[in-house]
């Protein structure tokens, strides 16, 4: 099933220190609503069956996003909104917002949460938003972005105490978080597969990876093209037929790292996205891996 993260606007009410947004100067862009409608029609025709509205804070543009959600509903496309819950300042306000989104066909809310988010949004907003979802029978979950340090214990305790459904989301050390400590970790030797959900920017650039794909500035390996010049179906096919991307999805980054010459004992000290950047944002290594991925004689599995 084809799915995509849809960046309607990079405008956000927060400036979180961990955000994968590039740079310290808020460079914002917003898609034209009419063009967004056209794109969603094109995506439906191309077989897209899931859209996650993300980028900056989507619900700053409440009426526009609501209209796009309604269009998706009419086209039988599953929808999710990723939000920092700034709008859930009270139980009543939260319920009103969720009810209206539900009435327009929204399927799920993903409530972003982290010690960086909560510097700008009261953590009680998460409770209000979750309660509003339960009241209106809206599916939801809390995306708990964490570096797995003790600094996050209090916030995790808060989520547990309020019986919120949450899932830990590993911090990506990219964008503003690039300056954070990249100290080594030690994990089990794992495949490090990645689903690589595609992402579209407000400027209509499409990337094969939604998390930090635009930050691979040395190689731009995940850039697929611009939808002003190339059709939706063509860019999805480009993504789906890329041998290297398919290895990332099915075999994992660790096998690619082994092939490139990184020692096993070093591979287990990398976070998944850091290891990916180490490999694919280095032009010489990328060239080797692209050639190897397209060679049917290479065996990547046991």
N, C-alpha and C positions, 0 to 999 in steps of 0.2 A: 504494500500500500504506500502510495506517495504522500508524504507529509512535508510541511515547511514551516519554519519560523518566519513570521511576517513582521518586519520592522516598519510600522506605519510612521513613527517619528522617533528621533533620538532625544527629544526633549524630555527632561526628567525633573521632578521637584526636589531630588536629592543629588548629592555629589559624593557617593560612597567611595571610601578609600580603596575598596577592593574591586571596583567595577572594571570589567574588561573594555569599557569605553576608552578610546585612545586619547592620550594627552590630558593636560590639566585645564586647558581652555575649553569651556563648553561649546563645542561646535555642533549646532543642532540643524537638523533637516527634517522636513515633514513632507510626506507624499501627498500629491493632489488626490482628493477624495474620489473624483471621477475616474482618475487613472487607477486607483486602488480597486474600484468596482470592476473596471475592465479586466484587470489582472486576475481577480478572483473568478470571473467568468472563464478566462483562458485557462486558469488552473483546474477548474472543474472539468473543462473539456479535455484536459491532459491527464485526467485521472487522479488528481489530488483529492484526498479524502480526509485530510486533517490539517488544520491551520492553527498555529499558536501565535497569538498577537503578543509581541514582545518589543525589544529595543530599549527605548527610554521607559517612561511610565505610560502605558497605553491609555489608562483611564483619565489622564488629563484631557484627552479628546473623547469624552464620554459619548457624546451624541454620534460622532463619526464612527467610533468603534462599534457602538450599538448597531448602527446601520449596516456595517460590514458583517457583523455577527448574524444579523437577520438575513442578509443575502446568502451567507454560507449555509444557514439553516435551510433556506429555500432550495439551495443547490445540493443538499444532502452532504455537506461537508462538516465534519466534527470540529468544534472550536474550543479553544482554551485561551484564557487571558492570563498573562504573567503580570502580577501587580504587587506593589509594596504596601498596599492597604491604607494609604494615606486618607482615603475617603471614608474609612470605617471609624470615624471619631466617636460614635455612640452606637449602641445596639440598634436604635431606631433608624439612624442614617444608614448603617450597614445593611439592614434588612431591606430598606427601600431600594438601594442600589442593586443588591443581589436579585431582588424580585423583578426589577425592570430588565436586567440582563437575562434572567431566566425566561421571561415572557418573550424575549426576542430570539430565544433559541440557543443561548450559551450552554455548553456541555460541562465545562469545568473551570474553576479558578485555581491558579497556582499562586499561593501566597508566599512571596519572597521574604526571608527572615535571616538576619545575621547580626552580629554585634555592630557591624557598620551601618546596616539599614536602620537599626533601632536607635542610632544616634540622632536620626531625623524623624522617625515615626515611633510613637509610643507603642511599646510591645502589647499594650492592652488592645490596640487596634486589631491585632491578629485574632484575639479572642472574639471581638465583636464581629469580624469578618467571618470567622468560622461558625459562630452562632447564627449569623445571617444565612449562611449556606445551609446549615442543618434545618433551620426554620423553613426555608424555601425549597428544600430537597435538591440543592445544587451540590454536585460533586466538587470536592476540594481536597487539596493537601498543602501542607506547609513545606516549602523548599528551604531547608535549614543549611545555609552556606557556612562551612566551617573549615578551619585549618586543623581540626582535631586536637587543639591545645586545651589546657585547663581554663583558658580565658573564656571558653564557650560553655563551661559547666553550668553557670547560673542561668543562661538563656535556655539551655536544654532542660534544666530542672523546671523552668517556667512552662515550657511546652508540655512537659509531662504532667505537671501539677494541674494544668488546665485541660488535660485530656485531648490535646490537639493531635491530629494525625499528621506526622511529620516524617520526612526522609532526609538524611544527611546528604548534602551536595558538596563534594570536595571543592575547596577554593582553587580557582585557576589563577596561577601566578602570571597574569598577562594584563595588558592595559595599565591601569593605575596600580594594580597589584604587582606589576613587574618589579617594583622597587622593594617588595617585601623580601624577607629572608628566604632564600632558596636552599636552606640547609638540607643535607641528605636525609632520606628516610630509609628504612629497611623493611621491605615487604616480602611476602612469599614471591616466588617466581611465577608470575601470572601472565596470561595472554595479553591483557590490556587491549581488548577489542573495543571499538567505538562505533556506535550506530551512525554517527555523522549526519545528523538531521540538517538539511540545507537551510539556508537563511537568505532572505532578501532584504536589502537596505532601502531606506526611503528614496535613495537615488537610483533604485532599480538594479543595483549590482546584486548578483546572486553568487553565494559561496557554498561550497560543498559541506562546510562545517559551521554550525551556528555559534559555537562558543568563542573561539578565538581566531577563526579563519582569516579575518581581515588583518590580523596582527603579524602574519608571516610576511613581513615586508621585503625580505631578501629574495624570496622566490615567488610569492603570490600563488603558491601551489593550489590553494583551495578556491581561487577565483574562477568561476565558470563562464562569466560573461555578463552583459547588461541586457535586461529585458526590453529596453527601448530599441535594441538592434537585433535581438535573437528571440525566437519564440520560447515559451515556457517548456513545451514538450522537448524541444531540441536540447535545452540546458539540462533538463532532468536526464535525458538519454546520455549526454556527455558525462554526467556524474555517475550514472549507473553502469556505464561501460568502461570506466577507467579501471584498469587492472590493479593499480596501486591502491586506489580507494577501496576496491573490493577486498584486497588483502587486509587492510586496516579493519574492515567490518567483520571479516570471517576468521582471520588468522591472528591478527592483533599486532600492536606496535612492537612487542618484545621480540617476536621472530624477525621482524625487519631490523631491529637493533642488533641482534645476533649476526645477521647476514652482513651488516655494515662493518662489523668488527668490534663492537663494544663488548667488553668482557661481561660474563654472566653476573659476576659479583658487583659490577657497576650498574647494570640494568636495574637491579632491585633497589637502588638508591634514588631512582627517579620517580616523580609523579607522572602519571600517564601523559598529561598534556605537555609537561616539560620534556619528556622523552620524545614526543612527537615533534615538538619544535626543534629539538637538538638535531633530529634526523632530516626533517623536511624543510627547514628554513636555512639549510646549508646547501648552496647550489651544487657542489661537487657530489655530496652524499645523495641528494635528491636524484641527480642524473643516474647514479649507479643503481638506486632502488627502482627507478622507473624502468630502466632497461631489464633489470632482473624480474620485475613483476610481470613483464610482457613475455618472458621466456617460459614456454610450457615445460621445459626440461627441469626447471627448478621445483623441488618438492618442499612445501612449506609446512607440512603436517607430518606427524609420526605415522 
